[in-house]
Amino acid sequence: MKIIYHCYGGAHSSVTAAAVHLGWLPTDRLPEAMELKNLPYFDRTTGKDHGYIRLMGCDRYGNEIFILGRRNCAKIFENMAKGLVTVFGESKDEYHFFDVMPYVNWKMVFGGFTSRKLGITYIGRPIILAGVLASYWKIVSFVQRVVVTTATKSDKQNNSLLIQSKIRERTNS
């Protein structure tokens, strides 16, 4: 299964959500600033990176976790991606898209603009960090719902594959 967290720039909220999903950030305390700054892509993407889906890693269920900066095109992105999945004959159940923008606050917007767009990281980054920490528990809660939902689907798919495999073994013997 492919899980894609997307937001405006792919530099803060989607990176944080993916890192929580992958177990790179704690779910029992707020992360330290350095834990956030050390994440791949955190406050590093630019406008030319928008539209590129980036693999962050695989979760404990074998799901691939991706991030994407898609500017203000959430519905367009999701419709296009789902259309491509269909056109290429892939299973729609294999791809899941999660918009992290509802968990973005004004500090993340202002800090992201200052750091990423204006290039003034020494001002923008501390504001971003404060914004991420202010929304952190909402992001953690959202990701935990995603993990439960997708783990259940992964388990069903794995069970289905196991049953199919056992049926093939029985019919071949």
VMD Tcl script that draws the C-alpha trace (Angstrom):
set ca {
  {0.00 0.00 0.00}
  {1.14 3.55 -0.74}
  {0.25 6.30 1.71}
  {0.78 9.87 0.54}
  {0.64 12.78 2.99}
  {0.27 16.05 1.14}
  {0.21 19.72 2.03}
  {0.99 23.06 0.42}
  {4.80 22.91 0.30}
  {5.79 19.42 1.42}
  {8.21 20.89 3.94}
  {6.51 20.90 7.34}
  {3.10 19.35 8.07}
  {3.35 16.44 5.60}
  {6.93 15.74 6.68}
  {5.87 15.79 10.33}
  {2.91 13.50 9.65}
  {5.06 11.03 7.70}
  {7.71 11.05 10.44}
  {5.09 10.34 13.12}
  {3.68 7.54 10.94}
  {7.13 6.00 10.53}
  {7.86 6.21 14.27}
  {10.64 8.76 13.83}
  {8.91 11.25 16.11}
  {7.46 10.55 19.56}
  {3.76 10.15 20.23}
  {4.08 10.51 24.01}
  {5.80 13.92 24.17}
  {6.50 16.96 22.05}
  {9.60 16.53 19.88}
  {12.67 18.66 20.42}
  {13.46 21.28 17.78}
  {16.46 19.26 16.59}
  {14.31 16.17 16.10}
  {12.18 18.15 13.67}
  {15.09 19.93 11.97}
  {16.86 16.61 11.37}
  {13.93 15.08 9.47}
  {14.46 14.56 5.73}
  {12.97 17.49 3.76}
  {11.92 19.42 6.90}
  {12.04 23.11 5.95}
  {14.20 22.27 2.94}
  {11.89 22.10 -0.05}
  {11.48 24.95 -2.52}
  {8.93 25.81 -5.19}
  {10.71 23.63 -7.76}
  {10.14 20.62 -5.48}
  {6.36 21.03 -5.56}
  {4.57 18.27 -7.42}
  {7.20 15.61 -6.76}
  {6.16 12.68 -4.61}
  {9.00 11.75 -2.24}
  {9.40 8.41 -0.48}
  {10.03 8.82 3.25}
  {10.15 5.13 4.19}
  {8.12 2.01 4.96}
  {5.98 1.55 8.05}
  {5.83 -1.57 10.19}
  {3.07 -3.01 7.98}
  {5.15 -2.69 4.83}
  {3.26 0.36 3.57}
  {5.31 2.91 1.65}
  {4.99 6.41 3.12}
  {5.36 9.40 0.81}
  {5.11 13.19 1.05}
  {4.08 15.77 -1.52}
  {3.95 19.54 -1.76}
  {1.05 20.35 -4.11}
  {0.38 24.04 -3.41}
  {-3.35 24.85 -3.35}
  {-4.30 21.95 -5.61}
  {-5.42 19.28 -3.13}
  {-8.52 18.15 -5.02}
  {-6.84 18.44 -8.42}
  {-3.91 16.36 -7.17}
  {-6.13 13.67 -5.64}
  {-8.38 13.48 -8.71}
  {-5.40 13.30 -11.06}
  {-3.62 10.67 -8.97}
  {-6.74 8.52 -8.66}
  {-7.28 8.89 -12.40}
  {-3.74 7.74 -13.13}
  {-4.18 4.77 -10.83}
  {-7.27 3.77 -12.80}
  {-5.72 4.42 -16.24}
  {-2.69 2.28 -15.40}
  {-4.86 -0.55 -14.09}
  {-3.69 -0.33 -10.50}
  {-5.95 -1.11 -7.55}
  {-7.48 2.01 -6.01}
  {-7.17 0.27 -2.64}
  {-3.38 0.37 -3.02}
  {-3.16 4.20 -2.89}
  {-4.31 6.44 -0.04}
  {-4.06 10.22 0.01}
  {-4.14 12.27 3.20}
  {-4.34 16.06 3.22}
  {-2.49 17.50 6.22}
  {-3.49 21.13 5.54}
  {-6.33 21.14 8.11}
  {-3.64 20.90 10.79}
  {-1.59 23.85 9.53}
  {-1.80 27.02 11.64}
  {-0.88 30.64 10.90}
  {2.60 30.22 12.42}
  {3.36 27.41 10.00}
  {2.06 29.49 7.06}
  {3.94 32.65 8.03}
  {7.09 30.83 9.06}
  {7.04 28.68 5.93}
  {6.62 31.72 3.70}
  {9.43 33.54 5.47}
  {11.78 30.57 5.47}
  {11.01 28.87 2.14}
  {9.73 31.66 -0.13}
  {11.76 34.60 1.18}
  {14.77 32.50 2.20}
  {15.01 34.12 5.64}
  {15.40 30.88 7.58}
  {16.81 32.45 10.73}
  {13.46 34.23 11.21}
  {11.08 31.74 9.61}
  {12.36 28.47 11.05}
  {11.76 29.29 14.74}
  {8.22 30.40 13.83}
  {7.66 27.16 11.89}
  {8.92 25.10 14.81}
  {6.55 26.90 17.19}
  {3.71 26.29 14.74}
  {4.48 22.60 14.34}
  {4.67 22.16 18.10}
  {1.34 23.99 18.52}
  {-0.34 21.60 16.04}
  {1.66 18.53 16.96}
  {-0.98 16.66 18.97}
  {-3.57 17.21 16.23}
  {-1.13 15.81 13.65}
  {-0.33 12.83 15.90}
  {-4.04 12.10 16.38}
  {-4.66 12.36 12.62}
  {-1.74 10.03 11.82}
  {-2.85 7.50 14.44}
  {-6.27 7.35 12.72}
  {-4.51 6.87 9.37}
  {-2.32 4.07 10.78}
  {-5.31 2.22 12.24}
  {-7.32 2.58 9.03}
  {-4.51 1.54 6.70}
  {-3.22 -1.23 8.98}
  {-6.68 -2.77 8.95}
  {-6.72 -2.59 5.14}
  {-3.18 -4.00 4.98}
  {-4.17 -6.87 7.27}
  {-7.20 -7.63 5.08}
  {-5.05 -7.57 1.94}
  {-2.37 -9.74 3.56}
  {-5.01 -12.20 4.82}
  {-6.57 -12.30 1.35}
  {-3.18 -13.00 -0.24}
  {-2.46 -15.70 2.35}
  {-5.83 -17.37 1.73}
  {-5.27 -17.21 -2.05}
  {-1.81 -18.72 -1.60}
  {-3.20 -21.57 0.54}
  {-5.94 -22.26 -2.03}
  {-3.30 -22.45 -4.79}
  {-1.21 -24.84 -2.67}
  {-4.19 -27.13 -2.11}
  {-5.22 -27.14 -5.77}
  {-1.65 -27.79 -6.93}
  {-1.11 -30.76 -4.58}
}
mol new
graphics top color blue
foreach p $ca { graphics top sphere $p radius 0.5 }
foreach p [lrange $ca 0 end-1] q [lrange $ca 1 end] { graphics top cylinder $p $q radius 0.2 }
display resetview
